[in-house]
Amino acid sequence: MINIKVFGDHLHTKFTVSGHSLFEEKGKDIVCSAVSSLSIMTSNYLELKSSLKTVLKDGLLEVEIIDPSLETNQIINIYIQMIKELIKQYPNYISLKFLEE
């Protein structure tokens, strides 16, 4: 399962994506591909708007926003909405949790 965690109280300060969906074999997994694409695109866009601390390894993406703002919050809210749409289609393969730091 892909586990997505979004951190922050009033402003989102960090999100992590870990695990694998195991929907299909590696290289053919459309769920992993969709989540990876959305996550990397969001990270890249956030990088244009703020300073980030980013960790990217096999099976893990961690993005921490150094100076969260209303604009970065909006970007993450769009990401969350897109992830929720994927969860509607593939509920057994993706989890989304919200945590305060």
N, C-alpha and C positions, 0 to 999 in steps of 0.2 A: 504494500500500500504506500502511496505517496502521502507524506504528512507535511502539511503546511501550517506554520504557526505565525501569527501576526501579533506583534508586541506593541504596547503603548496604551496610554490612558486616553487623553483627549486628542493627542496626535500620535499617529503610528510612527514608531521609532526604528522598527526592525521587522524583517520577515525571514523565515527560514523555510527551505524546501528540502526534504530528505526522503530517502527510500526510493523504491521502484514500484510501479503499479503491478507488474507481472500480468498485465492484460494479454500480452503476446510476447514472443521471443524478442530478444534484443535486436534492434535494427528494424523491427516491424511493429513496435509498440506505439500505437497512435495516441494513447493516453499519456505516456511519458513524453512523447514528442510535443503534444499540445501544452502540457504543463511547463516543460522546459522552455519552449518558445515564449510563452507568456512571461515566465519568470525572468529570463535573460533580457527580454525586451523591456520589461519594467525596470530592471536593474540599470540597463543602459540609459533609459530615459531619466531615471532619478539622478544618475551620475551627471547629466547635463544641468540639473537644477540644484544640486547640493553636493557636499563632500560625503563620501561613503567609505565604510570599511566593508570590504567584500571578501568572502571566502568561497572558492569554487573548487570542489573536488568531486570525484566520482560519487554520485549519489547524494551530494550535499551542495546547497547554495545558501549562503547566509549573507544578508544585506542589512547593514546598520547605517542609518542616516545620522550623520554627525549633527546637523542643524535642521531638525524637522520644522516644517512650515505648513501653512495651509495648502500651498501648492503641492508639496510632496505628499501630504495627506490625501489630496484629491487623486493623485496618481495611484497611490496604493488602494484607494477605494475603488477605482476603476478595475485594478487588478483583482481585487476581491470579488467584484461582480462577475468578472469573466471566469474566475475559478468556480464560483457558485453555479454558473451555467454548465461548466464541465461536470460538476458533481451531480447535477440533475440527470445527466446522461450516463455517468459512470459512478454511481454512488458507492460501489464496493471497492473502488480503486483509489479514491482520493479522500483525505480527511482535512478539514479546516478548523483550526482552533484559534481563539483570541485570548491572549494573556496580557496581564499588566506586568510591567517590569518592577 
